């Protein structure tokens, strides 16, 4: 499985980044992507960010410079590091569905086994936030809680 992808200096334009963003929800196991020194701009990064919202694996994105949605990208990568995929897998295992069929933020709330939460909370607490982050550990925790059902049996 591909875990890291370095695409620096590959002349990736907005169209290329948009295509990558569309593919992100289906890309599994990729943990890090580096896109530095490419000629894309805001439209491409926005499309990439939209795709990242639906990817539970990517934990590190290197764009080299700041964009309007850079904070949103950081937010989703931190959620992924803290265990967004663990919750998805727990829900899939609990219901006997495949991972691809499961979305933890679907309108139909699914129970998350209680044993999953200590691991997610531990990973969340060990994240290193930067001084300029506009969100806190509590914001990340809120996102995790509002997606899947809070506790099994509710």
MDAnalysis code that builds the backbone (N, CA, C; Angstrom):
import MDAnalysis as mda
import numpy as np

u = mda.Universe.empty(462, n_residues=154, atom_resindex=np.repeat(np.arange(154), 3), trajectory=True)
u.add_TopologyAttr("name", ["N", "CA", "C"] * 154)
u.add_TopologyAttr("resid", np.arange(1, 155))
u.add_TopologyAttr("resname", ["UNK", "UNK", "UNK", "UNK", "UNK", "UNK", "UNK", "UNK", "UNK", "UNK", "UNK", "UNK", "UNK", "UNK", "UNK", "UNK", "UNK", "UNK", "UNK", "UNK", "UNK", "UNK", "UNK", "UNK", "UNK", "UNK", "UNK", "UNK", "UNK", "UNK", "UNK", "UNK", "UNK", "UNK", "UNK", "UNK", "UNK", "UNK", "UNK", "UNK", "UNK", "UNK", "UNK", "UNK", "UNK", "UNK", "UNK", "UNK", "UNK", "UNK", "UNK", "UNK", "UNK", "UNK", "UNK", "UNK", "UNK", "UNK", "UNK", "UNK", "UNK", "UNK", "UNK", "UNK", "UNK", "UNK", "UNK", "UNK", "UNK", "UNK", "UNK", "UNK", "UNK", "UNK", "UNK", "UNK", "UNK", "UNK", "UNK", "UNK", "UNK", "UNK", "UNK", "UNK", "UNK", "UNK", "UNK", "UNK", "UNK", "UNK", "UNK", "UNK", "UNK", "UNK", "UNK", "UNK", "UNK", "UNK", "UNK", "UNK", "UNK", "UNK", "UNK", "UNK", "UNK", "UNK", "UNK", "UNK", "UNK", "UNK", "UNK", "UNK", "UNK", "UNK", "UNK", "UNK", "UNK", "UNK", "UNK", "UNK", "UNK", "UNK", "UNK", "UNK", "UNK", "UNK", "UNK", "UNK", "UNK", "UNK", "UNK", "UNK", "UNK", "UNK", "UNK", "UNK", "UNK", "UNK", "UNK", "UNK", "UNK", "UNK", "UNK", "UNK", "UNK", "UNK", "UNK", "UNK", "UNK", "UNK", "UNK", "UNK", "UNK", "UNK"])
u.atoms.positions = np.array([
    [0.832, -1.189, 0.000],
    [0.000, 0.000, 0.000],
    [0.875, 1.249, 0.000],
    [0.516, 2.194, -0.811],
    [1.220, 3.462, -0.874],
    [0.887, 4.274, 0.369],
    [1.887, 4.675, 1.141],
    [1.685, 5.419, 2.383],
    [2.096, 6.881, 2.254],
    [3.090, 7.171, 1.425],
    [3.573, 8.533, 1.221],
    [3.685, 8.805, -0.270],
    [3.296, 10.029, -0.658],
    [3.344, 10.413, -2.063],
    [3.934, 11.814, -2.159],
    [5.078, 11.916, -2.825],
    [5.765, 13.196, -2.989],
    [5.600, 13.655, -4.438],
    [4.820, 14.706, -4.618],
    [4.521, 15.200, -5.960],
    [5.069, 16.606, -6.179],
    [6.068, 16.996, -5.414],
    [6.672, 18.311, -5.581],
    [7.297, 18.469, -6.950],
    [7.168, 19.673, -7.488],
    [7.759, 20.039, -8.786],
    [7.287, 19.130, -9.930],
    [6.018, 18.785, -9.909],
    [5.445, 17.953, -10.974],
    [4.488, 18.731, -11.870],
    [4.496, 20.039, -11.769],
    [3.671, 20.915, -12.608],
    [2.174, 20.593, -12.465],
    [1.752, 20.315, -11.241],
    [0.336, 20.033, -10.975],
    [-0.410, 21.353, -10.920],
    [-1.408, 21.496, -11.763],
    [-2.203, 22.720, -11.854],
    [-3.495, 22.553, -11.054],
    [-4.349, 23.575, -11.118],
    [-5.647, 23.501, -10.444],
    [-6.453, 22.289, -10.913],
    [-6.424, 22.016, -12.215],
    [-7.165, 20.858, -12.740],
    [-6.643, 19.548, -12.165],
    [-5.338, 19.423, -12.055],
    [-4.755, 18.215, -11.469],
    [-5.107, 18.064, -10.008],
    [-5.088, 19.178, -9.269],
    [-5.426, 19.121, -7.843],
    [-6.914, 18.854, -7.645],
    [-7.739, 19.386, -8.545],
    [-9.178, 19.093, -8.487],
    [-9.421, 17.597, -8.704],
    [-8.728, 17.017, -9.667],
    [-8.865, 15.571, -9.929],
    [-8.421, 14.765, -8.713],
    [-7.328, 15.186, -8.098],
    [-6.860, 14.505, -6.884],
    [-7.885, 14.639, -5.771],
    [-8.470, 15.819, -5.625],
    [-9.499, 16.038, -4.613],
    [-10.717, 15.149, -4.828],
    [-11.096, 14.963, -6.073],
    [-12.236, 14.086, -6.368],
    [-11.919, 12.631, -6.044],
    [-10.653, 12.254, -6.184],
    [-10.251, 10.869, -5.910],
    [-10.018, 10.611, -4.421],
    [-9.760, 11.655, -3.629],
    [-9.404, 11.468, -2.222],
    [-10.372, 10.606, -1.411],
    [-11.679, 10.739, -1.567],
    [-12.570, 9.881, -0.772],
    [-12.354, 8.385, -1.002],
    [-11.782, 8.023, -2.128],
    [-11.565, 6.608, -2.453],
    [-10.133, 6.142, -2.234],
    [-9.253, 7.042, -1.844],
    [-7.848, 6.681, -1.624],
    [-7.689, 6.225, -0.181],
    [-7.242, 5.001, 0.004],
    [-7.066, 4.420, 1.333],
    [-5.588, 4.226, 1.633],
    [-5.240, 4.302, 2.883],
    [-3.907, 4.014, 3.414],
    [-2.862, 5.098, 3.150],
    [-3.132, 6.077, 2.323],
    [-2.176, 7.153, 2.086],
    [-2.160, 8.057, 3.320],
    [-0.992, 8.199, 3.928],
    [-0.858, 8.976, 5.164],
    [-0.288, 10.369, 4.925],
    [0.543, 10.512, 3.904],
    [1.226, 11.795, 3.687],
    [1.301, 12.091, 2.205],
    [1.031, 13.355, 1.864],
    [1.183, 13.805, 0.486],
    [1.883, 15.168, 0.496],
    [2.873, 15.301, -0.346],
    [3.608, 16.557, -0.473],
    [3.367, 17.114, -1.868],
    [2.896, 18.357, -1.916],
    [2.541, 18.987, -3.191],
    [3.290, 20.304, -3.412],
    [4.414, 20.490, -2.757],
    [5.131, 21.763, -2.822],
    [5.648, 22.043, -4.227],
    [5.828, 23.333, -4.492],
    [6.402, 23.826, -5.747],
    [5.614, 23.381, -6.980],
    [4.300, 23.518, -6.922],
    [3.435, 23.251, -8.062],
    [2.625, 24.517, -8.359],
    [2.214, 24.727, -9.612],
    [1.538, 25.973, -9.986],
    [0.024, 26.001, -9.748],
    [-0.493, 25.338, -8.726],
    [-1.927, 25.408, -8.446],
    [-2.215, 26.627, -7.574],
    [-3.505, 26.975, -7.502],
    [-3.923, 28.131, -6.721],
    [-5.193, 27.782, -5.946],
    [-5.894, 28.788, -5.466],
    [-7.066, 28.597, -4.597],
    [-8.111, 27.613, -5.130],
    [-8.552, 27.697, -6.390],
    [-9.601, 26.765, -6.846],
    [-9.198, 25.295, -6.702],
    [-7.970, 24.973, -7.038],
    [-7.501, 23.595, -6.917],
    [-7.409, 23.152, -5.469],
    [-6.889, 24.023, -4.619],
    [-6.748, 23.689, -3.195],
    [-8.130, 23.523, -2.559],
    [-9.084, 24.347, -2.939],
    [-10.443, 24.233, -2.400],
    [-11.048, 22.882, -2.768],
    [-10.876, 22.446, -3.998],
    [-11.393, 21.139, -4.431],
    [-10.692, 20.002, -3.685],
    [-9.380, 20.140, -3.485],
    [-8.629, 19.149, -2.719],
    [-9.172, 19.082, -1.294],
    [-9.420, 20.220, -0.709],
    [-9.941, 20.291, 0.655],
    [-11.316, 19.622, 0.761],
    [-12.155, 19.835, -0.230],
    [-13.478, 19.203, -0.235],
    [-13.351, 17.681, -0.260],
    [-12.399, 17.183, -1.011],
    [-12.170, 15.732, -1.050],
    [-11.608, 15.212, 0.254],
    [-10.739, 15.993, 0.883],
    [-10.126, 15.591, 2.146],
    [-11.164, 15.427, 3.249],
    [-12.223, 16.186, 3.171],
    [-13.300, 16.079, 4.164],
    [-13.865, 14.661, 4.224],
    [-13.770, 13.944, 3.129],
    [-14.328, 12.590, 3.046],
    [-13.249, 11.516, 2.996],
    [-12.042, 11.857, 3.395],
    [-10.942, 10.903, 3.461],
    [-10.528, 10.763, 4.922],
    [-10.505, 9.557, 5.436],
    [-10.212, 9.322, 6.852],
    [-8.786, 8.831, 7.108],
    [-7.936, 8.838, 6.102],
    [-6.588, 8.289, 6.236],
    [-5.473, 9.328, 6.186],
    [-5.601, 10.314, 5.327],
    [-4.532, 11.278, 5.091],
    [-4.270, 12.116, 6.346],
    [-3.037, 12.044, 6.851],
    [-2.683, 12.699, 8.116],
    [-1.741, 13.879, 7.959],
    [-1.137, 14.032, 6.791],
    [-0.189, 15.124, 6.599],
    [-0.235, 15.584, 5.144],
    [-0.488, 16.879, 4.965],
    [-0.534, 17.478, 3.634],
    [0.440, 18.647, 3.623],
    [1.389, 18.616, 2.715],
    [2.374, 19.688, 2.576],
    [2.081, 20.450, 1.292],
    [1.513, 21.655, 1.450],
    [1.212, 22.504, 0.296],
    [2.269, 23.577, 0.087],
    [3.183, 23.728, 1.004],
    [4.298, 24.660, 0.958],
    [3.893, 26.083, 1.331],
    [2.729, 26.543, 0.907],
    [2.307, 27.903, 1.252],
    [0.880, 27.893, 1.769],
    [0.457, 28.992, 2.359],
    [-0.879, 29.102, 2.951],
    [-1.923, 29.428, 1.884],
    [-3.102, 28.849, 2.076],
    [-4.258, 29.126, 1.237],
    [-5.442, 29.411, 2.156],
    [-6.543, 29.852, 1.577],
    [-7.704, 30.209, 2.403],
    [-8.248, 29.013, 3.179],
    [-8.078, 27.808, 2.671],
    [-8.604, 26.643, 3.380],
    [-7.496, 25.830, 4.066],
    [-6.329, 26.429, 4.271],
    [-5.234, 25.717, 4.934],
    [-5.619, 25.232, 6.331],
    [-6.349, 26.048, 7.069],
    [-6.784, 25.641, 8.417],
    [-7.735, 24.452, 8.348],
    [-8.597, 24.456, 7.357],
    [-9.540, 23.345, 7.188],
    [-8.781, 22.054, 6.857],
    [-7.757, 22.158, 6.029],
    [-6.937, 20.989, 5.695],
    [-6.251, 20.474, 6.953],
    [-5.679, 21.381, 7.729],
    [-5.025, 20.975, 8.988],
    [-6.035, 20.323, 9.926],
    [-7.224, 20.863, 10.005],
    [-8.277, 20.337, 10.865],
    [-8.601, 18.885, 10.493],
    [-8.812, 18.629, 9.217],
    [-9.157, 17.269, 8.791],
    [-7.997, 16.300, 8.967],
    [-6.769, 16.748, 8.738],
    [-5.638, 15.845, 8.943],
    [-5.455, 15.533, 10.430],
    [-5.722, 16.489, 11.292],
    [-5.662, 16.217, 12.738],
    [-6.776, 15.263, 13.159],
    [-7.954, 15.432, 12.600],
    [-9.042, 14.482, 12.892],
    [-8.643, 13.074, 12.473],
    [-8.006, 12.966, 11.333],
    [-7.571, 11.651, 10.862],
    [-6.519, 11.058, 11.786],
    [-5.586, 11.894, 12.260],
    [-4.576, 11.409, 13.201],
    [-5.192, 10.976, 14.521],
    [-6.271, 11.615, 14.902],
    [-6.854, 11.308, 16.203],
    [-7.805, 10.115, 16.170],
    [-8.142, 9.602, 15.013],
    [-8.898, 8.361, 15.002],
    [-10.221, 8.380, 14.282],
    [-10.422, 9.284, 13.361],
    [-11.678, 9.303, 12.612],
    [-11.911, 7.959, 11.928],
    [-10.869, 7.346, 11.404],
    [-10.999, 6.043, 10.751],
    [-11.329, 4.938, 11.762],
    [-10.770, 5.026, 12.959],
    [-11.091, 4.032, 13.988],
    [-12.585, 3.994, 14.268],
    [-13.188, 5.164, 14.320],
    [-14.633, 5.212, 14.552],
    [-15.383, 4.599, 13.376],
    [-14.943, 4.896, 12.182],
    [-15.583, 4.332, 11.000],
    [-15.469, 2.809, 11.004],
    [-14.281, 2.297, 11.300],
    [-14.077, 0.853, 11.321],
    [-14.885, 0.194, 12.429],
    [-14.981, 0.851, 13.587],
    [-15.756, 0.299, 14.696],
    [-17.220, 0.178, 14.322],
    [-17.740, 1.175, 13.640],
    [-19.131, 1.145, 13.205],
    [-19.338, 0.044, 12.178],
    [-18.411, -0.086, 11.225],
    [-18.531, -1.114, 10.192],
    [-18.477, -2.506, 10.809],
    [-17.554, -2.719, 11.751],
    [-17.413, -4.019, 12.405],
    [-18.658, -4.344, 13.218],
    [-19.157, -3.357, 13.930],
    [-20.333, -3.551, 14.785],
    [-21.540, -3.983, 13.973],
    [-21.706, -3.408, 12.798],
    [-22.887, -3.704, 12.000],
    [-22.657, -4.806, 10.975],
    [-21.407, -5.255, 10.834],
    [-21.118, -6.291, 9.863],
    [-21.135, -5.795, 8.436],
    [-20.983, -4.481, 8.232],
    [-20.930, -3.930, 6.881],
    [-19.495, -3.709, 6.499],
    [-19.275, -3.564, 5.227],
    [-17.913, -3.274, 4.793],
    [-17.592, -1.820, 5.105],
    [-16.315, -1.534, 5.225],
    [-15.886, -0.175, 5.525],
    [-16.355, 0.807, 4.454],
    [-16.326, 0.378, 3.199],
    [-16.715, 1.257, 2.101],
    [-18.193, 1.625, 2.162],
    [-19.003, 0.781, 2.795],
    [-20.436, 1.056, 2.886],
    [-20.782, 1.953, 4.058],
    [-19.823, 2.247, 4.910],
    [-20.086, 2.948, 6.150],
    [-19.594, 4.378, 6.099],
    [-20.450, 5.291, 6.532],
    [-20.064, 6.696, 6.671],
    [-20.485, 7.107, 8.066],
    [-19.523, 7.487, 8.928],
    [-19.864, 7.777, 10.316],
    [-20.711, 9.025, 10.450],
    [-20.805, 9.818, 9.397],
    [-21.596, 11.039, 9.477],
    [-22.868, 10.951, 8.647],
    [-23.354, 9.754, 8.437],
    [-24.585, 9.598, 7.692],
    [-25.756, 9.992, 8.590],
    [-26.897, 10.342, 7.979],
    [-28.043, 10.761, 8.789],
    [-28.491, 9.695, 9.787],
    [-28.320, 8.423, 9.454],
    [-28.700, 7.352, 10.358],
    [-27.551, 7.111, 11.324],
    [-27.730, 7.482, 12.577],
    [-26.665, 7.341, 13.563],
    [-26.462, 5.873, 13.908],
    [-25.190, 5.468, 13.994],
    [-24.844, 4.087, 14.308],
    [-24.103, 4.055, 15.631],
    [-24.278, 3.001, 16.400],
    [-23.578, 2.926, 17.685],
    [-22.083, 2.640, 17.498],
    [-21.286, 3.288, 18.311],
    [-19.845, 3.034, 18.336],
    [-19.564, 2.256, 19.607],
    [-18.913, 1.107, 19.523],
    [-18.631, 0.335, 20.733],
    [-17.837, 1.167, 21.743],
    [-18.188, 1.030, 22.992],
    [-17.534, 1.812, 24.045],
    [-16.024, 1.600, 24.080],
    [-15.549, 0.422, 23.745],
    [-14.128, 0.134, 23.792],
    [-13.295, 0.919, 22.789],
    [-13.929, 1.518, 21.794],
    [-13.214, 2.300, 20.794],
    [-12.832, 3.676, 21.320],
    [-13.662, 4.231, 22.188],
    [-13.467, 5.619, 22.628],
    [-12.169, 5.870, 23.394],
    [-11.715, 4.999, 24.288],
    [-10.445, 5.301, 24.979],
    [-9.273, 5.486, 24.022],
    [-9.206, 4.678, 22.983],
    [-8.120, 4.801, 22.014],
    [-8.224, 6.121, 21.247],
    [-9.420, 6.465, 20.816],
    [-9.628, 7.719, 20.096],
    [-9.290, 8.908, 20.989],
    [-9.750, 8.884, 22.230],
    [-9.482, 9.994, 23.148],
    [-7.994, 10.120, 23.463],
    [-7.302, 8.999, 23.592],
    [-5.859, 9.034, 23.845],
    [-5.114, 9.641, 22.657],
    [-5.477, 9.218, 21.454],
    [-4.828, 9.762, 20.258],
    [-5.115, 11.253, 20.116],
    [-6.337, 11.635, 20.405],
    [-6.718, 13.042, 20.313],
    [-5.921, 13.893, 21.294],
    [-5.743, 13.410, 22.497],
    [-5.044, 14.166, 23.528],
    [-3.553, 14.322, 23.232],
    [-2.969, 13.397, 22.488],
    [-1.533, 13.468, 22.217],
    [-1.193, 14.325, 20.997],
    [-2.200, 14.853, 20.312],
    [-1.932, 15.710, 19.158],
    [-1.260, 16.996, 19.606],
    [-0.303, 17.438, 18.843],
    [0.368, 18.708, 19.126],
    [-0.278, 19.793, 18.279],
    [-0.946, 20.705, 18.944],
    [-1.547, 21.824, 18.231],
    [-0.552, 22.975, 18.192],
    [-0.640, 23.772, 17.159],
    [0.249, 24.913, 17.005],
    [-0.400, 26.156, 17.594],
    [0.404, 27.129, 17.933],
    [-0.103, 28.363, 18.522],
    [-1.075, 29.094, 17.603],
    [-0.873, 28.986, 16.303],
    [-1.746, 29.706, 15.371],
    [-2.959, 28.892, 14.913],
    [-3.158, 27.695, 15.458],
    [-4.360, 26.921, 15.126],
    [-5.586, 27.655, 15.650],
    [-6.634, 27.691, 14.837],
    [-7.855, 28.391, 15.238],
    [-8.842, 27.451, 15.923],
    [-8.438, 26.239, 16.203],
    [-9.290, 25.266, 16.867],
    [-8.511, 24.631, 18.004],
    [-9.225, 23.952, 18.868],
    [-8.604, 23.345, 20.048],
    [-8.874, 21.842, 20.061],
    [-8.305, 21.169, 21.053],
    [-8.603, 19.749, 21.249],
    [-10.108, 19.551, 21.433],
    [-10.746, 20.491, 22.120],
    [-12.192, 20.385, 22.350],
    [-12.971, 20.455, 21.042],
    [-12.517, 21.284, 20.101],
    [-13.182, 21.360, 18.797],
    [-13.080, 20.031, 18.065],
    [-11.908, 19.413, 18.122],
    [-11.707, 18.120, 17.466],
    [-12.569, 17.046, 18.128],
    [-12.619, 17.072, 19.442],
    [-13.445, 16.106, 20.164],
    [-14.923, 16.285, 19.814],
    [-15.370, 17.522, 19.732],
    [-16.759, 17.789, 19.378],
    [-17.097, 17.178, 18.017],
    [-16.203, 17.345, 17.054],
    [-16.434, 16.776, 15.732],
    [-16.568, 15.259, 15.810],
    [-15.670, 14.638, 16.583],
    [-15.712, 13.176, 16.714],
    [-17.026, 12.718, 17.350],
    [-17.493, 13.461, 18.318],
    [-18.707, 13.059, 19.020],
    [-19.968, 13.320, 18.209],
    [-19.985, 14.368, 17.445],
    [-21.219, 14.694, 16.732],
    [-21.461, 13.805, 15.524],
    [-20.401, 13.142, 15.033],
    [-20.557, 12.300, 13.862],
    [-21.272, 11.003, 14.166],
    [-20.604, 10.103, 14.859],
    [-21.255, 8.838, 15.194],
    [-22.078, 8.984, 16.469],
    [-22.855, 7.980, 16.766],
    [-23.610, 7.994, 18.017],
    [-22.615, 8.081, 19.179],
    [-23.010, 8.759, 20.235],
    [-22.104, 8.964, 21.341],
    [-21.712, 7.663, 22.015],
    [-22.681, 6.856, 22.345],
    [-22.392, 5.614, 23.051],
    [-23.305, 4.512, 22.534],
    [-22.804, 3.327, 22.665],
    [-23.564, 2.165, 22.254],
    [-24.844, 2.087, 23.078],
    [-25.949, 1.799, 22.442],
    [-27.199, 1.605, 23.162],
    [-28.032, 2.857, 23.320],
    [-27.587, 4.002, 22.825],
    [-28.396, 5.224, 22.931],
    [-29.230, 5.391, 21.708],
])
